[in-house]
Amino acid sequence: MNQLLQGVRVLDLSNVLAGPFCGYQLALFGADVIKVETPDGGDLARQLGADSALNAQHMGTSFLAQNANKRSVVIDLKSEQGRQTFLALMQASDVVLENFRPGVMERLGLGHEQLRKIKPSLVYCAISGFGQDGPLAKAPAYDQIIQGRSGVMSITGDSESSPLRVGYPVCDTLGGLMAAFAISSALVRRCQTGEGAFIDVSMLDTTLAAMGWIVSNLLIAGQTPVPMGNENFTASPSGTFATGNGLLNIAANKQEQFEILCDVVGAPNLKTDERFAQREARKQNRHALRESLESCLQSADAATWEARLNKVGVPAGQVLSVADALAQPQVAQRGLVKALPLEGSGRESISLTASAVLIDGQRPAPTMPPPRLGEHTAQVLKELGISTVANGV
C-alpha cells in the first residue's frame, strides 16, 4: 500500500511550478488534492509548453507535468459567494497550499490567521520567493530571479560562461519538495497533538540551504566559491572527460580509484608522477591530469569506458541527452514514466513522470489525468452539500 496520505485533503491554490509540484507529490502519495483555480483561465501553466495546440486548450505541457491526480474547481475568491464556498471547502480539508505574494490571501480575508481561527488544526503552507517577512518579502520572484539571488548562477558554468542559469527550474523544484516534506511532517504532528501549523517556505532560503558544501566551505573555511564547469572542486580526477566518441563522467574520488583508473586506461606512470600521486596534488594539477587521461580515453567510446571502469569499481557514466536518459533500460524497468489517457487532446495518451521513490516495492504513480479547468467543480461542491454552481463561485 503506497497511498501514505490517503484521507488527507489538500486545497492547492498555487500556480505555475513550485506550489503545483508540491501538490503533485502529495497527490501521488494518495492525498485528495483539489486545485482551486480562478474563472479567468486558471493556472497560468495551462497556457505554457512546447505544444501550441495543447496551450490553446488550456492544457499546456507545463501544466500536465505536475497536475495529474488532482481535481479542479473554479472559485472566484474575490466574490463574497466564492469566499464562502472556499471557507466551506477549507473546513472539510486538512491543508491549504498557496504561492501568492505575501499579503494576497490576507487581503482576500483568507490568510492563515483568519483561517486558523475557524480551523485551528489546519496546516497552511505558503511558498514564496523570499519568505513572508524581510525587505524582499513582497518582491516578485521567478526561478531565474532566485537562481541569481542565491548565488547558484555565479558558480554554474566555467570561467568564460559563468554566471549561467541551471538548465531547469531548480529553485522552484526545490521549493516544492521542501514544502511537501514540511506539510507531511506537520501532518504527523497534527495526528499526535491535533495542532495545525503555518509553514513559510522561502525559495531563496531553500536554495541556499540545499547548496550545502558550497555554503559551508565559505562560512567555515572562508573558501570563495568559483565556477568550475564540469570539474568537481572536492577531488580530481572527477568531472567530464572526452573519449573517442562521447563524453564520460568519471568520479575517481578515492586514492584507490585513481590508481585503478590509471591502470585501466593504460597509464600506470601517472600513479607515481609527483603532480598526481597525492589527492591535493591532483587538485592543484587537475588540468594537466585531464589532458593525460583524455589522450588515453581516445582509444574507445564513452559506453565502452563506462563498462570497463564500473566493472573495477571506478564510478563512471555517459553524458546523455534527456531523450536518451528517459530511454535507458534502467528507467524503463523501474517504471518512472506512466502513460495516461487525455480525452479531447487529439492523442491517445500522454506520458508523465511518477513519484521518484518506491514504497514497499511499489512506485506511487498518477491514475487520473490532469484536470480540465473546473472539471470537478460540481462534484466537489456536491460533496459539501452545495447542489448548485452559480456564477461567482
C-alpha positions in Angstrom: 0.0 0.0 0.0 1.7 3.2 -1.1 -1.1 5.7 -0.5 0.5 7.1 2.6 -1.6 10.3 2.6 -4.9 8.7 1.8 -7.7 10.5 3.7 -5.8 13.8 3.6 -7.4 16.7 1.6 -5.3 19.5 0.2 -6.6 22.7 -1.2 -4.0 23.7 -3.8 -4.4 27.4 -4.8 -0.9 27.6 -6.3 0.2 28.4 -9.8 2.9 27.6 -12.3 5.6 25.4 -10.7 6.7 25.4 -7.0 3.3 25.0 -5.5 1.8 22.7 -8.1 4.9 20.5 -7.9 4.4 20.2 -4.2 0.7 19.4 -4.6 1.6 16.7 -7.2 4.0 15.0 -4.8 1.2 14.9 -2.2 -1.3 13.7 -4.7 1.0 10.8 -5.8 1.1 9.7 -2.2 -2.7 9.5 -2.0 -3.9 12.9 -0.9 -7.1 14.3 -2.4 -5.6 17.4 -3.9 -8.3 19.9 -5.0 -6.8 22.5 -7.3 -8.7 25.8 -6.7 -8.5 27.9 -9.8 -9.7 31.3 -10.9 -12.5 31.5 -13.5 -10.4 33.7 -15.9 -8.2 30.9 -17.2 -6.9 29.2 -14.1 -3.3 28.2 -13.6 -1.0 30.2 -16.0 0.9 26.9 -16.7 -2.2 25.8 -18.6 -1.0 28.1 -21.4 2.7 27.2 -21.2 4.6 24.5 -23.0 6.1 23.3 -26.3 2.8 22.1 -27.9 0.8 25.1 -29.1 -2.4 23.1 -29.6 -2.4 22.0 -26.0 -1.8 25.5 -24.9 -4.8 26.6 -26.8 -6.9 24.0 -24.9 -5.5 25.4 -21.6 -3.8 22.0 -21.1 -0.2 23.1 -21.8 2.6 20.6 -21.2 3.9 22.7 -18.3 0.5 22.2 -16.6 0.3 18.5 -17.5 3.7 17.8 -15.9 2.5 18.3 -12.3 -1.2 18.3 -12.0 -2.3 14.7 -12.5 -4.3 13.0 -9.7 -5.8 16.4 -8.8 -9.3 17.7 -9.1 -10.0 21.2 -10.4 -12.7 23.5 -9.1 -13.3 27.1 -10.2 -13.9 29.6 -7.4 -13.9 33.4 -7.6 -12.1 34.3 -4.4 -12.8 38.0 -5.0 -16.6 37.5 -4.6 -18.3 37.0 -1.3 -20.0 33.9 -2.6 -16.7 32.5 -3.7 -15.1 33.2 -0.3 -17.9 31.5 1.5 -17.6 28.5 -0.8 -13.8 28.3 -0.2 -14.4 28.5 3.6 -16.8 25.6 3.4 -14.3 23.6 1.4 -11.5 24.6 3.8 -13.3 23.3 6.8 -13.6 19.9 5.1 -9.8 19.9 4.3 -6.6 19.4 6.1 -4.1 21.5 4.2 -4.1 24.8 2.3 -1.3 25.4 -0.1 -0.6 28.7 -1.9 2.2 30.5 -3.6 0.9 34.1 -3.8 3.0 37.0 -2.8 2.8 37.7 0.9 -0.4 39.6 1.8 -2.6 38.5 -1.0 -4.5 35.9 0.9 -4.9 38.3 3.9 -6.4 40.9 1.6 -8.9 38.3 0.5 -9.8 37.6 4.1 -8.4 34.1 3.7 -4.9 34.4 5.3 -3.6 31.9 7.8 -4.6 33.8 10.9 -8.1 34.3 9.6 -8.4 30.6 8.7 -6.8 29.3 11.9 -9.5 31.0 14.0 -12.0 28.9 12.1 -10.0 25.7 12.0 -7.1 25.5 14.5 -5.9 22.1 13.1 -5.3 23.5 9.6 -1.9 23.0 8.1 -1.3 26.1 6.0 1.7 26.3 3.6 2.8 29.5 1.9 5.5 29.2 -0.7 7.1 32.4 -1.9 10.4 33.6 -3.4 11.8 35.3 -0.3 9.5 34.3 2.6 6.8 36.1 4.5 9.0 38.8 6.0 12.2 40.7 5.3 13.0 43.5 2.9 12.4 41.4 -0.2 9.2 39.6 1.0 6.9 41.3 -1.4 9.3 41.4 -4.4 8.2 39.3 -7.4 10.2 36.1 -7.8 10.5 33.5 -10.5 13.0 30.7 -10.6 15.7 32.6 -12.5 15.4 35.5 -10.1 16.2 33.1 -7.2 19.0 31.4 -9.1 20.6 34.8 -9.4 19.9 36.0 -5.9 21.1 32.7 -4.3 24.5 32.6 -6.0 23.6 29.5 -8.0 24.3 31.2 -11.3 27.7 32.5 -10.0 29.0 29.0 -9.6 27.3 27.5 -12.7 29.4 27.2 -15.9 33.1 27.9 -16.2 35.3 31.0 -16.0 34.1 32.0 -19.5 30.4 31.2 -19.4 29.5 32.0 -15.8 27.2 33.3 -14.4 24.9 30.8 -16.1 21.4 29.6 -15.4 20.9 26.0 -14.4 19.1 24.2 -17.3 15.8 23.6 -15.4 13.9 25.4 -12.7 15.9 24.1 -9.8 14.8 26.6 -7.3 11.1 26.1 -8.0 11.5 22.4 -7.8 13.5 22.5 -4.5 10.9 24.8 -3.0 8.1 22.4 -4.0 9.9 19.4 -2.5 10.7 21.3 0.8 7.1 22.3 1.1 5.8 18.7 0.5 8.3 17.5 3.2 7.2 20.2 5.7 3.5 19.6 5.1 3.9 15.8 5.6 5.9 16.5 8.8 3.2 18.9 10.1 0.5 16.3 9.4 2.4 13.8 11.6 2.5 16.3 14.5 -1.2 17.0 14.0 -2.0 13.3 14.3 -0.2 13.3 17.6 -1.4 16.6 19.1 -4.3 17.9 16.9 -2.2 21.1 16.4 -2.1 22.8 13.0 0.9 24.7 11.5 1.9 27.7 9.5 4.6 26.7 7.0 6.6 29.6 5.5 8.7 28.2 2.5 11.2 30.7 1.0 12.7 29.6 -2.3 15.8 31.7 -1.5 16.3 30.0 1.9 15.6 26.6 0.4 18.1 27.0 -2.4 20.9 28.4 -0.1 20.3 25.5 2.3 20.5 23.0 -0.5 23.9 24.3 -1.6 25.4 22.6 1.4 29.1 22.1 0.8 29.4 25.3 -1.2 28.0 27.4 1.6 29.8 25.6 4.4 33.2 26.0 2.6 32.5 29.7 2.6 31.1 30.1 6.1 33.5 27.8 7.8 36.7 27.6 5.7 36.5 31.0 4.1 36.7 29.5 0.6 35.1 31.7 -2.0 33.1 29.5 -4.5 34.1 29.8 -8.1 32.6 28.4 -11.3 34.5 25.2 -12.3 32.4 23.9 -15.2 32.3 20.1 -15.1 35.1 19.8 -12.6 34.5 18.6 -9.0 36.0 21.0 -6.5 36.5 18.3 -3.9 38.6 15.9 -5.9 40.5 15.1 -9.2 40.1 13.3 -11.5 36.4 13.9 -11.1 34.5 15.5 -13.9 33.6 15.2 -17.5 36.1 13.7 -20.0 36.2 13.5 -23.8 36.6 9.9 -25.2 36.9 8.5 -28.7 33.2 9.1 -29.1 31.1 10.9 -26.5 31.6 12.4 -23.1 32.1 10.4 -19.9 31.8 11.5 -16.3 34.4 9.9 -14.1 34.4 10.2 -10.3 37.7 8.7 -9.1 37.4 10.5 -5.7 39.4 7.9 -3.7 43.1 7.2 -3.9 42.5 3.5 -4.8 40.0 4.6 -7.5 42.6 6.9 -9.1 45.2 4.2 -9.1 42.8 1.7 -10.7 41.8 4.2 -13.3 45.4 4.8 -14.3 45.9 1.0 -14.8 42.7 0.6 -16.8 43.4 3.4 -19.3 46.9 2.2 -19.7 48.8 5.0 -17.9 50.3 3.4 -14.7 53.0 6.0 -14.7 50.5 8.7 -13.6 50.3 7.0 -10.2 53.9 7.9 -9.4 54.0 11.3 -11.1 54.6 13.8 -8.3 52.0 16.1 -9.8 49.3 13.4 -9.4 50.4 10.9 -6.8 48.5 12.5 -3.9 45.0 13.9 -3.6 45.9 17.5 -3.0 48.5 17.5 -5.7 45.9 16.2 -8.2 43.6 19.0 -7.3 46.3 21.6 -8.0 47.3 20.0 -11.3 43.8 18.9 -12.4 44.1 20.3 -15.9 47.4 18.5 -16.7 45.9 15.3 -15.4 42.8 15.8 -17.6 45.0 16.1 -20.7 46.9 12.9 -19.9 43.7 10.9 -19.2 41.8 12.2 -22.2 44.7 11.2 -24.5 44.3 7.6 -23.2 40.5 7.7 -23.4 40.5 8.4 -27.1 41.1 4.7 -27.8 37.4 3.8 -27.1 34.0 5.3 -26.9 32.2 6.5 -23.7 30.0 3.5 -23.4 32.9 1.1 -23.6 34.9 3.0 -20.9 31.8 3.2 -18.7 31.5 -0.6 -18.7 35.3 -1.1 -18.1 35.6 1.3 -15.3 32.4 0.4 -13.4 33.4 -3.3 -13.6 36.5 -2.5 -11.5 34.8 -0.1 -9.1 35.6 3.3 -10.6 32.4 5.3 -10.9 31.7 6.3 -14.5 28.7 7.2 -16.6 28.0 8.6 -20.0 26.7 12.1 -20.5 23.3 11.7 -22.1 20.6 13.8 -23.6 17.2 14.0 -21.8 15.7 11.8 -24.5 18.5 9.2 -24.1 18.2 9.4 -20.3 14.5 8.6 -20.4 15.1 5.7 -22.9 17.6 3.9 -20.6 16.5 0.3 -19.7 17.2 1.2 -16.0 14.5 3.9 -16.2 12.0 1.7 -18.1 12.4 -1.3 -15.7 11.7 0.8 -12.7 8.6 2.4 -14.2 9.3 6.1 -13.7 7.2 7.1 -16.7 3.4 6.5 -16.7 1.0 6.8 -19.7 -2.4 8.2 -19.1 -5.4 9.0 -21.4 -6.2 12.6 -22.1 -9.6 12.9 -23.7 -10.1 15.7 -26.2 -6.4 16.3 -26.7 -6.2 14.7 -30.1 -3.8 12.0 -28.9 -4.3 8.5 -27.3 -2.3 9.3 -24.2 0.2 11.4 -22.5 3.3 10.3 -20.6 4.2 11.7 -17.2 6.8 11.1 -14.5 5.5 9.3 -11.5 6.9 9.6 -7.9 10.7 9.5 -7.7 10.5 6.8 -4.9 9.3 3.3 -4.4 7.3 2.4 -1.2 7.3 -1.2 -0.2 8.4 -2.0 -3.8 5.7 0.0 -5.5 6.0 3.4 -7.2 3.2 5.9 -6.5 2.0 6.8 -10.0 -0.7 9.0 -11.4 -4.0 7.3 -12.0 -6.1 10.3 -13.0 -5.1 12.6 -15.9 -4.6 16.3 -15.2 -8.0 18.0 -14.9 -9.7 20.4 -17.3 -10.3 23.8 -15.8 -13.2 23.5 -13.4 -13.8 19.8 -14.4 -14.7 18.8 -10.8 -16.4 21.9 -9.5 -19.9 20.4 -9.4 -18.6 17.1 -8.0 -16.7 18.7 -5.1 -19.4 21.2 -4.2 -21.9 18.4 -4.1 -19.7 16.6 -1.6 -20.0 19.8 0.5 -23.8 19.7 0.2 -23.8 22.6 -2.3 -26.1 21.5 -5.0 -25.9 24.3 -7.5 -22.9 26.0 -9.2 -23.8 29.7 -9.6 -21.9 32.4 -11.3 -19.3 33.9 -9.0 -18.4 30.6 -7.3 
